[in-house]
Every structure is written in structure tokens, then in C-alpha cells.
């Protein structure tokens, strides 16, 4: 393992330039300073010596809006925002992890039982990952880590999944010679978030952060999802991925979010099924009038969205496989329009006067002039939209969106080709 001073020298001499160009794309120039700062802070917090660099990316949902909880199909992708770590093995069985701007997390590996007081805290994620590693027969051990993240919290880019995958990647690299594969790391991370952290999340976020690139996931059997990495060179298509933070109301949106799966499950229950994936679409349309009368208009519209978007997520993946980026963009636009009209997750009914998502989508329609694509991002109701913007329109799009929503609210991203990884000069 290289020493801190050696890594700092190599970073200053741009010896990581090719590796960073591959991982971060347009954001590669920002990385040496960021890694140098992390190395210096590790030395201040812990000690000098030999260290290893690790990284895990955030993710974006690309296709399949609210399909995962109905055991449907999704398309997700890793992005070039990440959480990075400077790491060294410790001499004891304690993990000490210092994240920039937060108190140090300390986890004693002699006790990996669930700690109720840790719920909703990063310590729970660390302890849960370690517990599952041990249960599955993998090695665990203590380490010191300093981490810093540019994965935007509250943006739908999944900072918690990135953190979980980072911990998995560290343990896998330090103590298991990389034996754990990407999919198992995602499942371990989901376990930690569900069981230790206390959040009943699905597997999409962790899978995208772990596998990298574009990832198609079929949740027909949620205990054994079918995961397919899509080899597609996003950097070659002349577009950038923009996430626009529209702000939005700060009211409790829990009821708005939970109403969507509840409505979909009500339609499935009409046919005696637990989720819409198990429901026959032809039978649904044959019984449309009766379903509408029993479940209501919004529920049947959301069921229509599920059947359509579930198909679209698969078609989007196939378009990327074929290299048909134009066809892919058309499906993204169709999905976005369907979310507006059928899923109806563009504004919160408890605050109908606040429609930042609708405003951002309307502006995107005007600014992109029929090119690119745009859609609501993530769960909806408030927060962010996603846009695929042609590079020749990027400056125009970003400046106009930020003129409305504020400086720094339009994040220009690219698709990262790999997930959680050890950072080395010659990687690609």
C-alpha cells in the first residue's frame, strides 16, 4: 500500500489523470484537490502511513417510475458523484470512520447486534454491513477511514446507498481479496439499511451504486432480482445528464408517497393478487369499469402507469443495448409525460400552489426545443427532475434553469462506468 505523502505527490503530478477521466468524466479536474484534502485530513485525524483509496458512486433512476415496489422492472445508472475514503487497517477490531462535517462513527466488531439507539444513523449501516459479512462467511476487521462525499443529499441520487456500498467495498478489499461480487454487495447493503438502519428500501439504489454504468433490474422475484449491466458508452453520445433541484415544499410528503403503492396494490387486490406484476394486464383492461368503480380514478391511472412504465424500462434497456440513443430518449420523454398525467406525482396535493417540478418540466420543454429528454426524478411530488441535454444546448439549459431555481441548482453529471471500487492510477 502506498504512503500518504507518496499519493499526494502522485496526485499533484496528475498521475491519476487517466483513471479520474474514466471515472469522473467532466468532473475529473476537480478530483486531485479533493483526494489530497482527504489524505491530509486522514493524517490529521488518525496518523501517517500506508493507506488505500476507495470510492462508491451515487445513482440516478432512469426508467421505471414507482415500478420496483410492484415487483416490476427498472433502469438505473451510477453517476460521477461519489463518496471517497482514505483507509488503513487498524490494529484492533474497531472501525473508526470520520466523515467530513460529522462526528466520528465508532463500531466495535465484538458486538454486531442491532442497536436501537443507532437507528437512522450511519453507525447502524456500518454495523449491519459487518454483521451480514460475518453471517455469510466473509472476513471482517477494524479500520480507520476518512470519507468525504459530493453525492447530493435529498436529490434522489441515493447518498445512503453509496455509503453502504463504500463500506462493503472497503471490507471486501481489505479483508477478502475482492471475493464478494457487486450484486452480493448490493444485497448486503440493503440488509443493513432494512434491518439495522430501519428503512424498508428496495434494492435498486444499492445495485446501481455497486454495479455501475446502466443497470437493468427485474424485481419479479424480489429475493432474487435479475440484474443486467448494460454496456453503453454514454460519453460518446454528445449529451449530459442534468439533475435540477427545484426546491419544493418542506411539508411531510410521506402520505403522498405511500398512497402510490397503496393505490397500485388496491388494484392488484381486486384481482386477488398482492402486486400489479402478478396481475394480468388484459384482464385489468377487460375489467376496467369495475376496477375504477371500486378503486377510484387515481388508482386505475396509476395501474396504467405501472403496466406502461414496466414495459418501457425493458425497452429503454434494449435501446441502449442496440445503441439506439434516439429511441431511448423518446421512451424517457414518454415515461415523464406518463408520470405527470397518470402517476400524478408532480406536485403534492397538500400544497397544490407549489409546483416546482411542473415549472422545471415546462421550462425543459421550451429550452430543449424537441431534443433530449426530461422527466420527474425519483419519487416525485417535490425535489428534482432529470434531463438528458445535448451538449450544444448545455450552457443555455443550465443558465436558464439556474436563473429560475438559483445558482448551483442544475447539476451536470455523467454516467460512471463502474460501481464501488478501489482507486488506483492504472484503473480503467
C-alpha angles and dihedrals in degrees: 000000000000122000122245095250091050092052092048090052092049091049092050090050090053092242089145092053097110094043092049091045089056095045102037108024110190090008094059095101090061095056107076093059091045094052093044090054090050091050092050092048091049089055091050095047099039122003146287121272143080118348142170127221122225135179139188123187134225119239142224129212108234106172137012109049109208092345099116097072089055090055090256136138128280139181117214136166140202116242134210094256112094150161112246130196138199105209141185130175114253127222093236135050095261128108114215112186121179114193117195110265096009138090115267117272113225120190122179107209092209088078116042097159120125112277111206093202089059096059111128091016131108091240087068091056092051093047092046094051091049092048092052093046089056094045090054093050099256124136122253133186145162125284143167117233139177114198136186128182137199093181102123113243114227092014098106090250092115108239092178093057090048090054093049092049089048091057090048091049092050094050091043092051100040100040111015107042090239094297095142111085125223096258094050089049089055092050091048090051093050089051091054092050094045100041107028105023093040101230117127096217127161125236101257098091097048093044094053092046092048102041101037131204118050112335128193115204128189112197096187086123102030091193091057108024119188108240125193126181113215116217104216128145102225092175090065099057099073097241136112128211112235126193111194118200106212095183102225134184122316096218121125104275096181093109091050092052096044092049091068098061089037091056092046093048090049089059091046090050090055086068094040094255129127096221138014094251087069092049121096109240094209090052089049092056092042089056095036097124094049093045091050093050093050102036104027136241098284092051095052092046090052089050089053088052091052095053092045098043093043088059093042094055089058092045091049089054091049091050090055091048089054093044091242099144093164091057090046092054092050090055091049090054091048091050092050093050091047091053090053096048105031110019089039096201097136097101136011117255089216089062106027093162092066109075106155093145092053090048092051092048092049091050091048090053091054097041097046094050095211095316130107119009141261138193144157110284123226124334096345133206091107139000124049146010127202125224134182102212127192108241093238089059096041100097091044092048096046096046093048094047092048091048086063104033101029139266114307096017096112108072115198110211141167134208113268113221098216138034130219110358149156110255115235134163097242099043122130 
